[in-house]
Amino acid sequence: MFRFQGYKRGGEPPTAEVRAIFTDALACGGDLMAPRAAVRWLALSGCREDTLETAAGVLTIPGIAGHWGDIAWLGVAVCTIGDRIETEVSRLWDARELPLAAMLDSVGSAAVESLAEYVNDALCAEGLAAGVRVTNRVSPGYGAWDVRDQRTVFGMCPGNAIGVQLSDACVMTPAKSITLLVGAGAAARVDHYFSQCARCWMAACAYRRVPARRTVHR
């Protein structure tokens, strides 16, 4: 969580004062967050170098066929922890409680990332039960994937069921929200740059490539 405050592994550790603020922010955030997710599996009707085609829409993701290999399904999800943390951060900011406001915002960012990881793991579990591999997750706006594809993602898996709206500029409300996409297939691949196996909680997975270092907070 401290990485959202700019702390880096191997660098200067947080002071006791910073850790005390974190403890307060974590307790506050735990009372305010309301994690929810909407998930949908879609059959893939076509996969070219840069495009994924389904009956619900076409996504353009540079190099996706090379990254994901042979896939037959798309898992699409919208995740959010709600807007109460954002509201409290704004109140703290107006009250000039700046250190606590910044730390609480970081707690919210870490929480929605953890939720996205949990949803990714749940999709992997469904793939395992079906006998297929599930790829790394990707999201619009990361890497070379144009954030404007967020509209197509919402068309595939609407966020309104969990209270997430998309603006004309493709900004989600609440802000502590994440969309994600995974592929699935018998010969799907997990890119070498990130091993989700290293933090996956499915100990009996037949596709495990490396031992788990730690589990996602569930």
C-alpha atoms as a printed R data frame, in Angstrom:
    type eleno elety resid chain resno       x       y       z
1   ATOM     1    CA   MET     A     1   0.000   0.000   0.000
2   ATOM     2    CA   PHE     A     2   2.876   2.395   0.777
3   ATOM     3    CA   ARG     A     3   3.881   2.357  -2.902
4   ATOM     4    CA   PHE     A     4   0.921   4.662  -3.539
5   ATOM     5    CA   GLN     A     5   2.687   7.120  -1.223
6   ATOM     6    CA   GLY     A     6   5.894   6.922  -3.264
7   ATOM     7    CA   TYR     A     7   7.794   4.439  -1.096
8   ATOM     8    CA   LYS     A     8   9.889   1.951  -3.065
9   ATOM     9    CA   ARG     A     9  11.144  -1.495  -2.148
10  ATOM    10    CA   GLY     A    10  14.674  -1.208  -0.789
11  ATOM    11    CA   GLY     A    11  14.341   2.538  -0.227
12  ATOM    12    CA   GLU     A    12  13.771   4.605   2.896
13  ATOM    13    CA   PRO     A    13  11.067   2.901   5.012
14  ATOM    14    CA   PRO     A    14   8.026   4.778   6.331
15  ATOM    15    CA   THR     A    15   8.566   6.519   9.674
16  ATOM    16    CA   ALA     A    16   6.622   5.637  12.795
17  ATOM    17    CA   GLU     A    17   4.513   8.764  12.263
18  ATOM    18    CA   VAL     A    18   3.619   7.711   8.719
19  ATOM    19    CA   ARG     A    19   2.739   4.213   9.915
20  ATOM    20    CA   ALA     A    20   0.473   5.687  12.574
21  ATOM    21    CA   ILE     A    21  -1.354   7.726   9.921
22  ATOM    22    CA   PHE     A    22  -1.643   4.578   7.826
23  ATOM    23    CA   THR     A    23  -3.204   2.693  10.744
24  ATOM    24    CA   ASP     A    24  -5.812   5.428  11.160
25  ATOM    25    CA   ALA     A    25  -6.500   5.558   7.413
26  ATOM    26    CA   LEU     A    26  -6.834   1.788   7.153
27  ATOM    27    CA   ALA     A    27  -9.344   1.670   9.988
28  ATOM    28    CA   CYS     A    28 -11.325   4.520   8.438
29  ATOM    29    CA   GLY     A    29 -11.196   3.018   4.944
30  ATOM    30    CA   GLY     A    30 -12.325  -0.381   6.153
31  ATOM    31    CA   ASP     A    31 -15.545   1.171   7.426
32  ATOM    32    CA   LEU     A    32 -16.152   3.142   4.226
33  ATOM    33    CA   MET     A    33 -15.413   0.795   1.335
34  ATOM    34    CA   ALA     A    34 -18.152  -1.310  -0.260
35  ATOM    35    CA   PRO     A    35 -16.477  -3.706  -2.732
36  ATOM    36    CA   ARG     A    36 -18.619  -4.875  -5.641
37  ATOM    37    CA   ALA     A    37 -17.954  -6.389  -9.050
38  ATOM    38    CA   ALA     A    38 -19.899  -7.186 -12.213
39  ATOM    39    CA   VAL     A    39 -18.485 -10.034 -14.318
40  ATOM    40    CA   ARG     A    40 -19.395 -11.516 -17.687
41  ATOM    41    CA   TRP     A    41 -17.916 -14.243 -19.917
42  ATOM    42    CA   LEU     A    42 -18.230 -13.776 -23.686
43  ATOM    43    CA   ALA     A    43 -17.513 -16.212 -26.506
44  ATOM    44    CA   LEU     A    44 -14.834 -14.963 -28.886
45  ATOM    45    CA   SER     A    45 -15.904 -14.899 -32.521
46  ATOM    46    CA   GLY     A    46 -12.590 -13.656 -33.941
47  ATOM    47    CA   CYS     A    47  -9.053 -12.838 -32.839
48  ATOM    48    CA   ARG     A    48  -6.573 -10.984 -35.036
49  ATOM    49    CA   GLU     A    49  -3.251  -9.367 -34.232
50  ATOM    50    CA   ASP     A    50  -4.786  -6.289 -32.602
51  ATOM    51    CA   THR     A    51  -8.502  -7.071 -32.289
52  ATOM    52    CA   LEU     A    52 -10.838  -9.237 -30.258
53  ATOM    53    CA   GLU     A    53 -14.303  -9.764 -31.713
54  ATOM    54    CA   THR     A    54 -17.448 -10.785 -29.810
55  ATOM    55    CA   ALA     A    55 -21.169 -10.501 -30.444
56  ATOM    56    CA   ALA     A    56 -21.186  -7.652 -27.892
57  ATOM    57    CA   GLY     A    57 -18.480  -5.564 -29.560
58  ATOM    58    CA   VAL     A    58 -14.954  -5.373 -30.957
59  ATOM    59    CA   LEU     A    59 -11.918  -4.345 -28.907
60  ATOM    60    CA   THR     A    60  -8.678  -3.013 -30.393
61  ATOM    61    CA   ILE     A    61  -5.699  -3.909 -28.188
62  ATOM    62    CA   PRO     A    62  -2.285  -3.611 -29.883
63  ATOM    63    CA   GLY     A    63  -0.496  -6.968 -30.045
64  ATOM    64    CA   ILE     A    64  -3.107  -8.833 -28.019
65  ATOM    65    CA   ALA     A    65  -3.081 -12.002 -30.127
66  ATOM    66    CA   GLY     A    66   0.652 -12.358 -29.567
67  ATOM    67    CA   HIS     A    67   0.352 -11.713 -25.841
68  ATOM    68    CA   TRP     A    68  -2.569 -14.040 -25.167
69  ATOM    69    CA   GLY     A    69  -2.150 -16.771 -27.774
70  ATOM    70    CA   ASP     A    70  -5.059 -19.039 -28.711
71  ATOM    71    CA   ILE     A    71  -8.140 -18.005 -26.705
72  ATOM    72    CA   ALA     A    72 -11.816 -18.804 -27.092
73  ATOM    73    CA   TRP     A    73 -13.415 -16.707 -24.335
74  ATOM    74    CA   LEU     A    74 -13.219 -13.234 -22.834
75  ATOM    75    CA   GLY     A    75 -13.831 -12.514 -19.171
76  ATOM    76    CA   VAL     A    76 -14.901  -8.887 -18.624
77  ATOM    77    CA   ALA     A    77 -15.326  -7.252 -15.229
78  ATOM    78    CA   VAL     A    78 -16.069  -3.891 -13.607
79  ATOM    79    CA   CYS     A    79 -14.881  -3.507  -9.995
80  ATOM    80    CA   THR     A    80 -15.464  -0.731  -7.454
81  ATOM    81    CA   ILE     A    81 -15.198  -0.005  -3.751
82  ATOM    82    CA   GLY     A    82 -17.849   2.723  -3.932
83  ATOM    83    CA   ASP     A    83 -17.568   6.484  -3.413
84  ATOM    84    CA   ARG     A    84 -17.569   6.897   0.379
85  ATOM    85    CA   ILE     A    85 -13.768   6.978   0.632
86  ATOM    86    CA   GLU     A    86 -13.637   9.711  -2.020
87  ATOM    87    CA   THR     A    87 -16.215  11.726  -0.085
88  ATOM    88    CA   GLU     A    88 -14.244  11.408   3.144
89  ATOM    89    CA   VAL     A    89 -10.969  12.301   1.404
90  ATOM    90    CA   SER     A    90 -12.600  15.497   0.117
91  ATOM    91    CA   ARG     A    91 -13.876  16.329   3.610
92  ATOM    92    CA   LEU     A    92 -10.440  15.756   5.152
93  ATOM    93    CA   TRP     A    93  -8.813  17.842   2.434
94  ATOM    94    CA   ASP     A    94 -11.187  20.745   3.070
95  ATOM    95    CA   ALA     A    95 -10.452  20.424   6.796
96  ATOM    96    CA   ARG     A    96  -6.715  20.627   5.966
97  ATOM    97    CA   GLU     A    97  -6.104  17.129   7.363
98  ATOM    98    CA   LEU     A    98  -3.781  16.622   4.424
99  ATOM    99    CA   PRO     A    99  -1.595  13.679   5.570
100 ATOM   100    CA   LEU     A   100  -4.642  11.604   6.541
101 ATOM   101    CA   ALA     A   101  -6.488  12.599   3.350
102 ATOM   102    CA   ALA     A   102  -3.562  11.500   1.174
103 ATOM   103    CA   MET     A   103  -3.139   8.247   3.076
104 ATOM   104    CA   LEU     A   104  -6.847   7.427   2.936
105 ATOM   105    CA   ASP     A   105  -6.802   8.022  -0.810
106 ATOM   106    CA   SER     A   106  -3.908   5.562  -1.067
107 ATOM   107    CA   VAL     A   107  -5.836   3.032   1.003
108 ATOM   108    CA   GLY     A   108  -8.702   3.319  -1.483
109 ATOM   109    CA   SER     A   109  -6.384   2.866  -4.470
110 ATOM   110    CA   ALA     A   110  -4.792  -0.214  -2.895
111 ATOM   111    CA   ALA     A   111  -8.202  -1.635  -2.007
112 ATOM   112    CA   VAL     A   112  -9.620  -1.437  -5.527
113 ATOM   113    CA   GLU     A   113  -6.416  -2.967  -6.938
114 ATOM   114    CA   SER     A   114  -6.755  -5.817  -4.437
115 ATOM   115    CA   LEU     A   115 -10.382  -6.256  -5.489
116 ATOM   116    CA   ALA     A   116  -9.343  -6.454  -9.147
117 ATOM   117    CA   GLU     A   117  -6.748  -9.094  -8.239
118 ATOM   118    CA   TYR     A   118  -9.380 -11.060  -6.340
119 ATOM   119    CA   VAL     A   119 -11.767 -10.923  -9.311
120 ATOM   120    CA   ASN     A   120  -8.903 -11.986 -11.606
121 ATOM   121    CA   ASP     A   121  -8.246 -14.950  -9.309
122 ATOM   122    CA   ALA     A   122 -11.947 -15.832  -9.321
123 ATOM   123    CA   LEU     A   123 -11.910 -15.846 -13.134
124 ATOM   124    CA   CYS     A   124  -8.834 -18.092 -13.018
125 ATOM   125    CA   ALA     A   125 -10.700 -20.448 -10.687
126 ATOM   126    CA   GLU     A   126 -13.601 -20.638 -13.134
127 ATOM   127    CA   GLY     A   127 -11.154 -21.351 -15.949
128 ATOM   128    CA   LEU     A   128  -9.487 -24.075 -13.890
129 ATOM   129    CA   ALA     A   129 -12.861 -25.717 -13.274
130 ATOM   130    CA   ALA     A   130 -13.576 -25.603 -17.018
131 ATOM   131    CA   GLY     A   131 -10.143 -27.013 -17.935
132 ATOM   132    CA   VAL     A   132  -8.790 -23.870 -19.621
133 ATOM   133    CA   ARG     A   133  -6.019 -21.385 -18.886
134 ATOM   134    CA   VAL     A   134  -6.734 -17.750 -18.070
135 ATOM   135    CA   THR     A   135  -4.427 -14.926 -19.154
136 ATOM   136    CA   ASN     A   136  -3.099 -11.880 -17.322
137 ATOM   137    CA   ARG     A   137  -5.627  -9.097 -16.894
138 ATOM   138    CA   VAL     A   138  -5.463  -5.907 -18.955
139 ATOM   139    CA   SER     A   139  -7.410  -2.646 -18.667
140 ATOM   140    CA   PRO     A   140  -8.207   0.212 -21.079
141 ATOM   141    CA   GLY     A   141  -5.703   3.042 -20.787
142 ATOM   142    CA   TYR     A   142  -2.798   0.834 -19.722
143 ATOM   143    CA   GLY     A   143   0.097   0.305 -22.097
144 ATOM   144    CA   ALA     A   144  -0.917   0.945 -25.692
145 ATOM   145    CA   TRP     A   145  -4.615   0.146 -25.187
146 ATOM   146    CA   ASP     A   146  -6.669   3.280 -25.911
147 ATOM   147    CA   VAL     A   147  -8.837   4.312 -22.963
148 ATOM   148    CA   ARG     A   148 -11.674   5.073 -25.392
149 ATOM   149    CA   ASP     A   149 -12.268   1.321 -25.609
150 ATOM   150    CA   GLN     A   150 -13.731   1.707 -22.121
151 ATOM   151    CA   ARG     A   151 -17.052   2.389 -23.856
152 ATOM   152    CA   THR     A   152 -16.978  -1.019 -25.531
153 ATOM   153    CA   VAL     A   153 -15.995  -2.706 -22.269
154 ATOM   154    CA   PHE     A   154 -19.014  -1.114 -20.564
155 ATOM   155    CA   GLY     A   155 -21.170  -2.304 -23.441
156 ATOM   156    CA   MET     A   156 -19.950  -5.831 -22.800
157 ATOM   157    CA   CYS     A   157 -20.311  -5.634 -19.014
158 ATOM   158    CA   PRO     A   158 -22.375  -2.617 -17.857
159 ATOM   159    CA   GLY     A   159 -21.264  -1.092 -14.567
160 ATOM   160    CA   ASN     A   160 -24.619   0.438 -13.653
161 ATOM   161    CA   ALA     A   161 -25.618  -2.740 -11.770
162 ATOM   162    CA   ILE     A   162 -22.916  -1.927  -9.189
163 ATOM   163    CA   GLY     A   163 -23.264   1.856  -9.356
164 ATOM   164    CA   VAL     A   164 -20.381   2.617 -11.746
165 ATOM   165    CA   GLN     A   165 -20.965   5.193 -14.489
166 ATOM   166    CA   LEU     A   166 -18.800   6.149 -17.461
167 ATOM   167    CA   SER     A   167 -18.470   9.769 -18.594
168 ATOM   168    CA   ASP     A   168 -18.140  10.973 -22.183
169 ATOM   169    CA   ALA     A   169 -14.402  11.306 -21.490
170 ATOM   170    CA   CYS     A   170 -14.289   7.618 -20.416
171 ATOM   171    CA   VAL     A   171 -13.737   8.477 -16.755
172 ATOM   172    CA   MET     A   172 -15.416   6.152 -14.269
173 ATOM   173    CA   THR     A   173 -17.449   7.302 -11.283
174 ATOM   174    CA   PRO     A   174 -16.754   6.338  -8.498
175 ATOM   175    CA   ALA     A   175 -13.094   7.008  -9.246
176 ATOM   176    CA   LYS     A   176 -11.955   3.993  -7.206
177 ATOM   177    CA   SER     A   177 -13.132   1.644  -9.942
178 ATOM   178    CA   ILE     A   178 -11.307  -0.658 -12.360
179 ATOM   179    CA   THR     A   179 -12.352  -2.492 -15.500
180 ATOM   180    CA   LEU     A   180 -10.439  -5.578 -16.563
181 ATOM   181    CA   LEU     A   181 -10.317  -8.109 -19.336
182 ATOM   182    CA   VAL     A   182  -8.860 -11.622 -19.451
183 ATOM   183    CA   GLY     A   183  -8.750 -14.274 -22.142
184 ATOM   184    CA   ALA     A   184  -9.322 -18.002 -21.678
185 ATOM   185    CA   GLY     A   185  -8.564 -21.066 -23.749
186 ATOM   186    CA   ALA     A   186  -6.907 -24.465 -23.618
187 ATOM   187    CA   ALA     A   187  -3.709 -23.005 -25.100
188 ATOM   188    CA   ALA     A   188  -3.909 -19.467 -23.699
189 ATOM   189    CA   ARG     A   189  -0.640 -18.074 -22.363
190 ATOM   190    CA   VAL     A   190   0.443 -15.933 -19.410
191 ATOM   191    CA   ASP     A   191   2.944 -13.289 -20.482
192 ATOM   192    CA   HIS     A   192   6.432 -13.654 -19.048
193 ATOM   193    CA   TYR     A   193   6.570 -10.092 -17.711
194 ATOM   194    CA   PHE     A   194   4.177 -10.889 -14.880
195 ATOM   195    CA   SER     A   195   3.437 -14.218 -13.226
196 ATOM   196    CA   GLN     A   196   0.044 -14.164 -11.598
197 ATOM   197    CA   CYS     A   197   0.940 -17.630 -10.295
198 ATOM   198    CA   ALA     A   198   3.345 -15.985  -7.830
199 ATOM   199    CA   ARG     A   199   0.483 -14.444  -5.847
200 ATOM   200    CA   CYS     A   200  -2.398 -16.795  -6.690
201 ATOM   201    CA   TRP     A   201  -4.214 -18.540  -3.820
202 ATOM   202    CA   MET     A   202  -5.205 -21.682  -5.812
203 ATOM   203    CA   ALA     A   203  -2.617 -24.093  -4.433
204 ATOM   204    CA   ALA     A   204  -3.894 -27.097  -6.409
205 ATOM   205    CA   CYS     A   205  -3.932 -25.368  -9.816
206 ATOM   206    CA   ALA     A   206  -2.641 -27.714 -12.509
207 ATOM   207    CA   TYR     A   207  -1.165 -24.778 -14.425
208 ATOM   208    CA   ARG     A   208   0.915 -23.332 -11.552
209 ATOM   209    CA   ARG     A   209   4.344 -22.306 -12.899
210 ATOM   210    CA   VAL     A   210   5.986 -20.869  -9.774
211 ATOM   211    CA   PRO     A   211   5.302 -21.166  -6.012
212 ATOM   212    CA   ALA     A   212   3.001 -18.555  -4.493
213 ATOM   213    CA   ARG     A   213   4.881 -15.843  -2.582
214 ATOM   214    CA   ARG     A   214   1.817 -14.536  -0.769
215 ATOM   215    CA   THR     A   215  -1.948 -14.476  -1.100
216 ATOM   216    CA   VAL     A   216  -4.270 -11.678  -2.096
217 ATOM   217    CA   HIS     A   217  -6.204 -10.315   0.903
218 ATOM   218    CA   ARG     A   218  -9.627 -11.944   0.585
